[in-house]
Protein backbone atom coordinates (compact mmCIF):
# COMPACT_ATOMS: atom_id res chain seq x y z
CA UNK A 1 0.00 0.00 0.00
CA UNK A 2 1.31 3.42 -0.94
CA UNK A 3 0.10 5.62 1.91
CA UNK A 4 0.93 8.94 0.25
CA UNK A 5 -1.12 8.30 -2.86
CA UNK A 6 -3.98 6.84 -0.84
CA UNK A 7 -4.14 9.74 1.61
CA UNK A 8 -3.89 12.30 -1.21
CA UNK A 9 -6.80 10.60 -2.96
CA UNK A 10 -8.84 10.58 0.25
CA UNK A 11 -8.10 14.29 0.74
CA UNK A 12 -9.19 15.00 -2.83
CA UNK A 13 -12.46 13.13 -2.33
CA UNK A 14 -13.04 15.06 0.90
CA UNK A 15 -12.35 18.40 -0.77
CA UNK A 16 -14.66 17.54 -3.67
CA UNK A 17 -17.44 16.69 -1.22
CA UNK A 18 -16.84 19.84 0.79
CA UNK A 19 -16.90 21.92 -2.40
CA UNK A 20 -20.18 20.35 -3.50
CA UNK A 21 -21.82 20.80 -0.09
CA UNK A 22 -20.51 24.35 0.23
CA UNK A 23 -21.87 25.34 -3.16
CA UNK A 24 -25.26 23.81 -2.29
CA UNK A 25 -25.72 26.60 0.26
CA UNK A 26 -25.04 29.19 -2.46
CA UNK A 27 -27.32 27.65 -5.08
CA UNK A 28 -30.59 29.23 -3.87
CA UNK A 29 -29.07 32.68 -4.34
CA UNK A 30 -28.07 31.96 -7.94
CA UNK A 31 -30.06 33.11 -10.95
CA UNK A 32 -30.10 29.56 -12.36
CA UNK A 33 -29.53 27.11 -9.49
CA UNK A 34 -29.99 24.03 -11.69
CA UNK A 35 -27.27 25.03 -14.12
CA UNK A 36 -25.01 26.07 -11.28
CA UNK A 37 -25.37 22.76 -9.46
CA UNK A 38 -24.90 20.88 -12.73
CA UNK A 39 -21.54 22.59 -13.26
CA UNK A 40 -20.59 22.16 -9.60
CA UNK A 41 -21.55 18.48 -9.74
CA UNK A 42 -19.42 17.92 -12.82
CA UNK A 43 -16.40 19.60 -11.23
CA UNK A 44 -16.81 17.85 -7.88
CA UNK A 45 -17.52 14.54 -9.59
CA UNK A 46 -14.38 14.82 -11.69
CA UNK A 47 -12.23 15.67 -8.68
CA UNK A 48 -13.87 12.92 -6.61
CA UNK A 49 -13.34 10.40 -9.41
CA UNK A 50 -9.66 11.26 -9.63
CA UNK A 51 -9.44 10.92 -5.85
CA UNK A 52 -11.10 7.49 -5.95
CA UNK A 53 -8.71 6.37 -8.68
CA UNK A 54 -5.77 7.54 -6.56
CA UNK A 55 -7.12 5.58 -3.58
CA UNK A 56 -7.45 2.41 -5.67
CA UNK A 57 -3.98 2.73 -7.20
CA UNK A 58 -2.53 3.60 -3.82
CA UNK A 59 -4.02 0.47 -2.30
CA UNK A 60 -2.84 -1.74 -5.16
CA UNK A 61 0.70 -0.43 -5.55
CA UNK A 62 3.35 -1.46 -3.13
CA UNK A 63 5.74 1.07 -1.64
CA UNK A 64 9.22 0.51 -3.05
CA UNK A 65 11.41 -1.26 -0.51
CA UNK A 66 15.17 -0.92 -0.38
CA UNK A 67 17.06 -4.18 -0.63
CA UNK A 68 19.90 -4.47 1.84
CA UNK A 69 22.32 -7.25 2.47
CA UNK A 70 23.90 -8.02 5.79
CA UNK A 71 27.24 -6.56 4.68
CA UNK A 72 25.87 -3.33 3.22
CA UNK A 73 24.30 -1.40 6.07
CA UNK A 74 23.24 2.07 4.88
CA UNK A 75 24.56 5.13 6.64
CA UNK A 76 22.06 7.34 8.43
CA UNK A 77 20.87 10.08 6.11
CA UNK A 78 20.20 13.58 7.42
CA UNK A 79 16.57 14.23 8.28
CA UNK A 80 15.22 15.99 5.19
CA UNK A 81 11.55 15.20 5.52
CA UNK A 82 10.76 18.58 7.06
CA UNK A 83 12.93 20.61 4.71
CA UNK A 84 10.05 21.80 2.53
CA UNK A 85 7.55 22.25 5.35
CA UNK A 86 9.22 25.48 6.47
CA UNK A 87 8.41 27.12 3.11
CA UNK A 88 4.66 26.44 3.48
CA UNK A 89 3.73 29.80 5.13
CA UNK A 90 5.54 31.71 2.39
CA UNK A 91 3.82 29.70 -0.35
CA UNK A 92 0.42 30.21 1.32
CA UNK A 93 1.00 33.97 1.60
CA UNK A 94 1.80 34.19 -2.11
CA UNK A 95 -1.04 31.85 -3.11
CA UNK A 96 -3.50 34.03 -1.17
CA UNK A 97 -3.76 36.27 -4.22
CA UNK A 98 -5.00 33.31 -6.28
CA UNK A 99 -7.35 32.28 -3.46
CA UNK A 100 -8.89 35.77 -3.45
CA UNK A 101 -9.39 35.49 -7.21
CA UNK A 102 -11.13 32.12 -6.76
CA UNK A 103 -13.40 33.60 -4.08
CA UNK A 104 -14.36 36.57 -6.23
CA UNK A 105 -15.04 34.33 -9.24
CA UNK A 106 -17.09 32.02 -7.01
CA UNK A 107 -19.09 35.01 -5.80
CA UNK A 108 -19.71 36.17 -9.37
CA UNK A 109 -20.68 32.64 -10.39
CA UNK A 110 -23.06 32.24 -7.45
CA UNK A 111 -24.72 35.64 -7.83
CA UNK A 112 -25.05 35.55 -11.60
CA UNK A 113 -26.97 38.50 -12.97
CA UNK A 114 -29.06 39.11 -9.86
CA UNK A 115 -28.22 42.26 -7.91
CA UNK A 116 -25.79 41.58 -5.08
CA UNK A 117 -26.68 43.08 -1.70
CA UNK A 118 -23.64 43.63 0.49
CA UNK A 119 -24.71 42.88 4.04
CA UNK A 120 -22.40 42.64 7.05
CA UNK A 121 -22.99 38.87 7.15
CA UNK A 122 -21.88 38.45 3.53
CA UNK A 123 -18.83 40.63 4.10
CA UNK A 124 -17.81 38.74 7.22
CA UNK A 125 -18.26 35.40 5.46
CA UNK A 126 -15.99 36.54 2.61
CA UNK A 127 -13.37 37.84 5.03
CA UNK A 128 -13.44 34.61 7.04
CA UNK A 129 -13.18 32.42 3.93
CA UNK A 130 -10.30 34.54 2.67
CA UNK A 131 -8.43 34.65 5.98
CA UNK A 132 -8.57 30.94 6.87
CA UNK A 133 -5.65 29.79 4.63
CA UNK A 134 -3.30 32.52 5.82
CA UNK A 135 -4.27 31.95 9.45
CA UNK A 136 -3.48 28.26 8.98
CA UNK A 137 -0.18 29.19 7.31
CA UNK A 138 0.75 31.45 10.21
CA UNK A 139 -0.05 28.74 12.77
CA UNK A 140 1.88 26.15 10.74
CA UNK A 141 4.87 28.48 10.57
CA UNK A 142 4.88 28.95 14.33
CA UNK A 143 4.71 25.16 14.79
CA UNK A 144 7.63 24.66 12.37
CA UNK A 145 9.67 27.25 14.25
CA UNK A 146 8.92 25.76 17.65
CA UNK A 147 9.92 22.31 16.42
CA UNK A 148 13.17 23.73 14.97
CA UNK A 149 12.53 22.29 11.51
CA UNK A 150 14.48 25.01 9.64
CA UNK A 151 18.06 23.78 9.19
CA UNK A 152 19.85 26.81 7.82
CA UNK A 153 19.72 30.59 7.56
CA UNK A 154 17.78 30.52 4.29
CA UNK A 155 15.07 28.31 5.77
CA UNK A 156 14.80 30.45 8.90
CA UNK A 157 14.49 33.62 6.79
CA UNK A 158 11.85 32.01 4.54
CA UNK A 159 9.91 30.82 7.59
CA UNK A 160 9.97 34.21 9.30
CA UNK A 161 9.06 36.08 6.10
CA UNK A 162 6.19 33.62 5.51
CA UNK A 163 4.86 34.06 9.05
CA UNK A 164 5.04 37.86 8.79
CA UNK A 165 3.37 37.82 5.35
CA UNK A 166 0.55 35.60 6.63
CA UNK A 167 0.16 37.85 9.66
CA UNK A 168 -0.02 40.90 7.36
CA UNK A 169 -2.79 39.25 5.33
CA UNK A 170 -4.69 38.39 8.53
CA UNK A 171 -4.32 41.98 9.74
CA UNK A 172 -5.58 43.29 6.39
CA UNK A 173 -8.71 41.16 6.71
CA UNK A 174 -9.20 42.09 10.39
CA UNK A 175 -8.98 45.82 9.69
CA UNK A 176 -11.17 45.55 6.62
CA UNK A 177 -8.62 46.67 4.04
CA UNK A 178 -9.51 43.65 1.90
CA UNK A 179 -13.26 43.38 1.37
Protein Blocks (a to p, Z undefined) as FASTA:
>chain_A
ZZklmmmmmmmmmmmmmmmmmmmmmmmmpmblmlmmmmmmmmmmmmmmmmmmmmmmmmmp
ccddddddfklccdddddfklmmmmmmmmmmmmmmmmmmmmmmmmmmmmnmmaccdddfk
lmmmmmmmmmmmmmmmmmmmmmmmmnomafbfklmmmmmmmmmmmmmmmmmmmnomaZZ
